Protein backbone atom coordinates (compact mmCIF):
# COMPACT_ATOMS: atom_id res chain seq x y z
CA UNK A 1 0.00 0.00 0.00
CA UNK A 2 2.80 2.45 0.86
CA UNK A 3 4.43 1.80 -2.50
CA UNK A 4 1.19 2.59 -4.32
CA UNK A 5 0.75 5.83 -2.34
CA UNK A 6 4.34 6.86 -3.13
CA UNK A 7 3.72 6.13 -6.81
CA UNK A 8 0.57 8.29 -6.84
CA UNK A 9 2.45 11.05 -5.03
CA UNK A 10 5.16 11.01 -7.70
CA UNK A 11 2.52 11.00 -10.46
CA UNK A 12 0.98 14.14 -8.98
CA UNK A 13 4.39 15.82 -8.83
CA UNK A 14 5.08 14.87 -12.44
CA UNK A 15 1.71 16.20 -13.64
CA UNK A 16 2.24 19.53 -11.91
CA UNK A 17 5.76 19.80 -13.31
CA UNK A 18 4.52 18.87 -16.80
CA UNK A 19 1.92 21.65 -16.78
CA UNK A 20 4.33 24.14 -15.22
CA UNK A 21 6.77 23.58 -18.05
CA UNK A 22 4.37 23.28 -20.98
CA UNK A 23 1.83 25.97 -20.06
CA UNK A 24 3.68 28.37 -17.79
CA UNK A 25 7.25 27.81 -19.04
CA UNK A 26 8.46 27.43 -15.46
CA UNK A 27 9.98 24.56 -13.51
CA UNK A 28 7.33 24.65 -10.81
CA UNK A 29 3.97 26.13 -9.87
CA UNK A 30 3.43 28.52 -7.03
CA UNK A 31 0.35 30.69 -6.87
CA UNK A 32 1.31 34.16 -5.73
CA UNK A 33 -0.84 37.17 -5.00
CA UNK A 34 0.69 40.06 -6.93
CA UNK A 35 -1.30 43.01 -5.57
CA UNK A 36 -2.66 42.66 -2.02
CA UNK A 37 -4.61 45.91 -2.41
CA UNK A 38 -6.42 44.73 -5.55
CA UNK A 39 -7.30 41.07 -5.11
CA UNK A 40 -8.64 39.19 -8.12
CA UNK A 41 -11.27 36.46 -7.81
CA UNK A 42 -8.58 33.72 -7.92
CA UNK A 43 -6.65 35.63 -5.21
CA UNK A 44 -9.71 35.60 -2.96
CA UNK A 45 -10.23 31.88 -3.59
CA UNK A 46 -6.55 31.25 -2.89
CA UNK A 47 -6.87 32.90 0.53
CA UNK A 48 -9.97 30.83 1.32
CA UNK A 49 -8.27 27.64 0.15
CA UNK A 50 -5.21 28.40 2.26
CA UNK A 51 -7.42 28.88 5.34
CA UNK A 52 -9.36 25.67 4.70
CA UNK A 53 -6.14 23.71 4.22
CA UNK A 54 -4.74 25.13 7.45
CA UNK A 55 -7.88 23.88 9.21
CA UNK A 56 -7.46 20.55 7.36
CA UNK A 57 -10.86 20.94 5.69
CA UNK A 58 -9.57 19.37 2.49
CA UNK A 59 -12.89 18.18 1.04
CA UNK A 60 -14.45 21.60 1.56
CA UNK A 61 -11.42 23.25 -0.03
CA UNK A 62 -11.61 21.03 -3.10
CA UNK A 63 -15.34 21.75 -3.43
CA UNK A 64 -14.63 25.49 -3.24
CA UNK A 65 -11.96 25.13 -5.89
CA UNK A 66 -14.24 23.36 -8.36
CA UNK A 67 -17.13 25.75 -7.70
CA UNK A 68 -14.92 28.71 -8.61
CA UNK A 69 -12.64 27.44 -11.36
CA UNK A 70 -12.58 29.61 -14.47
CA UNK A 71 -11.48 27.34 -17.30
CA UNK A 72 -10.71 30.38 -19.46
CA UNK A 73 -8.18 31.82 -17.00
CA UNK A 74 -4.72 30.29 -16.58
CA UNK A 75 -4.56 31.94 -13.18
CA UNK A 76 -7.28 29.50 -12.10
CA UNK A 77 -5.20 26.64 -13.48
CA UNK A 78 -2.18 27.80 -11.47
CA UNK A 79 -4.40 28.10 -8.40
CA UNK A 80 -5.71 24.55 -8.82
CA UNK A 81 -2.27 23.07 -9.37
CA UNK A 82 -0.89 24.96 -6.38
CA UNK A 83 -3.76 23.58 -4.27
CA UNK A 84 -3.14 19.97 -5.27
CA UNK A 85 0.60 20.36 -4.95
CA UNK A 86 0.17 21.66 -1.39
CA UNK A 87 -2.15 18.91 -0.21
CA UNK A 88 0.04 16.33 -1.95
CA UNK A 89 2.76 17.30 0.56
CA UNK A 90 0.57 16.10 3.42
CA UNK A 91 1.23 12.64 4.80
CA UNK A 92 -1.05 9.75 3.94
CA UNK A 93 -2.13 9.69 7.59
CA UNK A 94 -3.08 13.39 7.52
CA UNK A 95 -5.06 12.93 4.34
CA UNK A 96 -6.86 9.85 5.64
CA UNK A 97 -7.65 11.56 8.95
CA UNK A 98 -9.47 14.24 6.97
CA UNK A 99 -11.29 11.88 4.58
CA UNK A 100 -9.06 12.48 1.58
CA UNK A 101 -6.68 10.26 -0.32
CA UNK A 102 -3.70 10.50 -2.59
CA UNK A 103 -5.83 9.00 -5.37
CA UNK A 104 -8.37 11.80 -4.98
CA UNK A 105 -5.54 14.29 -5.48
CA UNK A 106 -4.52 12.50 -8.67
CA UNK A 107 -8.11 12.32 -9.88
CA UNK A 108 -8.68 16.01 -9.09
CA UNK A 109 -5.65 17.10 -11.07
CA UNK A 110 -6.73 15.00 -14.04
CA UNK A 111 -10.22 16.52 -13.86
CA UNK A 112 -8.75 20.05 -13.78
CA UNK A 113 -6.47 19.30 -16.72
CA UNK A 114 -9.45 17.91 -18.64
CA UNK A 115 -11.38 21.13 -17.92
CA UNK A 116 -8.51 23.11 -19.41
CA UNK A 117 -8.20 20.70 -22.37
CA UNK A 118 -4.67 19.69 -21.41
CA UNK A 119 -3.74 16.22 -22.56
CA UNK A 120 -1.49 14.08 -20.38
CA UNK A 121 -0.93 11.35 -22.94
CA UNK A 122 2.82 11.95 -22.74
CA UNK A 123 2.89 10.86 -19.10
C-alpha positions as CSV (number, residue, x, y, z in Angstrom):
1,X,0.0,0.0,0.0
2,X,2.8,2.4,0.9
3,X,4.4,1.8,-2.5
4,X,1.2,2.6,-4.3
5,X,0.7,5.8,-2.3
6,X,4.3,6.9,-3.1
7,X,3.7,6.1,-6.8
8,X,0.6,8.3,-6.8
9,X,2.4,11.1,-5.0
10,X,5.2,11.0,-7.7
11,X,2.5,11.0,-10.5
12,X,1.0,14.1,-9.0
13,X,4.4,15.8,-8.8
14,X,5.1,14.9,-12.4
15,X,1.7,16.2,-13.6
16,X,2.2,19.5,-11.9
17,X,5.8,19.8,-13.3
18,X,4.5,18.9,-16.8
19,X,1.9,21.6,-16.8
20,X,4.3,24.1,-15.2
21,X,6.8,23.6,-18.0
22,X,4.4,23.3,-21.0
23,X,1.8,26.0,-20.1
24,X,3.7,28.4,-17.8
25,X,7.3,27.8,-19.0
26,X,8.5,27.4,-15.5
27,X,10.0,24.6,-13.5
28,X,7.3,24.7,-10.8
29,X,4.0,26.1,-9.9
30,X,3.4,28.5,-7.0
31,X,0.3,30.7,-6.9
32,X,1.3,34.2,-5.7
33,X,-0.8,37.2,-5.0
34,X,0.7,40.1,-6.9
35,X,-1.3,43.0,-5.6
36,X,-2.7,42.7,-2.0
37,X,-4.6,45.9,-2.4
38,X,-6.4,44.7,-5.6
39,X,-7.3,41.1,-5.1
40,X,-8.6,39.2,-8.1
41,X,-11.3,36.5,-7.8
42,X,-8.6,33.7,-7.9
43,X,-6.6,35.6,-5.2
44,X,-9.7,35.6,-3.0
45,X,-10.2,31.9,-3.6
46,X,-6.5,31.3,-2.9
47,X,-6.9,32.9,0.5
48,X,-10.0,30.8,1.3
49,X,-8.3,27.6,0.1
50,X,-5.2,28.4,2.3
51,X,-7.4,28.9,5.3
52,X,-9.4,25.7,4.7
53,X,-6.1,23.7,4.2
54,X,-4.7,25.1,7.4
55,X,-7.9,23.9,9.2
56,X,-7.5,20.5,7.4
57,X,-10.9,20.9,5.7
58,X,-9.6,19.4,2.5
59,X,-12.9,18.2,1.0
60,X,-14.5,21.6,1.6
61,X,-11.4,23.3,0.0
62,X,-11.6,21.0,-3.1
63,X,-15.3,21.8,-3.4
64,X,-14.6,25.5,-3.2
65,X,-12.0,25.1,-5.9
66,X,-14.2,23.4,-8.4
67,X,-17.1,25.7,-7.7
68,X,-14.9,28.7,-8.6
69,X,-12.6,27.4,-11.4
70,X,-12.6,29.6,-14.5
71,X,-11.5,27.3,-17.3
72,X,-10.7,30.4,-19.5
73,X,-8.2,31.8,-17.0
74,X,-4.7,30.3,-16.6
75,X,-4.6,31.9,-13.2
76,X,-7.3,29.5,-12.1
77,X,-5.2,26.6,-13.5
78,X,-2.2,27.8,-11.5
79,X,-4.4,28.1,-8.4
80,X,-5.7,24.6,-8.8
81,X,-2.3,23.1,-9.4
82,X,-0.9,25.0,-6.4
83,X,-3.8,23.6,-4.3
84,X,-3.1,20.0,-5.3
85,X,0.6,20.4,-5.0
86,X,0.2,21.7,-1.4
87,X,-2.1,18.9,-0.2
88,X,0.0,16.3,-2.0
89,X,2.8,17.3,0.6
90,X,0.6,16.1,3.4
91,X,1.2,12.6,4.8
92,X,-1.0,9.8,3.9
93,X,-2.1,9.7,7.6
94,X,-3.1,13.4,7.5
95,X,-5.1,12.9,4.3
96,X,-6.9,9.9,5.6
97,X,-7.6,11.6,8.9
98,X,-9.5,14.2,7.0
99,X,-11.3,11.9,4.6
100,X,-9.1,12.5,1.6
101,X,-6.7,10.3,-0.3
102,X,-3.7,10.5,-2.6
103,X,-5.8,9.0,-5.4
104,X,-8.4,11.8,-5.0
105,X,-5.5,14.3,-5.5
106,X,-4.5,12.5,-8.7
107,X,-8.1,12.3,-9.9
108,X,-8.7,16.0,-9.1
109,X,-5.6,17.1,-11.1
110,X,-6.7,15.0,-14.0
111,X,-10.2,16.5,-13.9
112,X,-8.8,20.0,-13.8
113,X,-6.5,19.3,-16.7
114,X,-9.4,17.9,-18.6
115,X,-11.4,21.1,-17.9
116,X,-8.5,23.1,-19.4
117,X,-8.2,20.7,-22.4
118,X,-4.7,19.7,-21.4
119,X,-3.7,16.2,-22.6
120,X,-1.5,14.1,-20.4
121,X,-0.9,11.4,-22.9
122,X,2.8,11.9,-22.7
123,X,2.9,10.9,-19.1
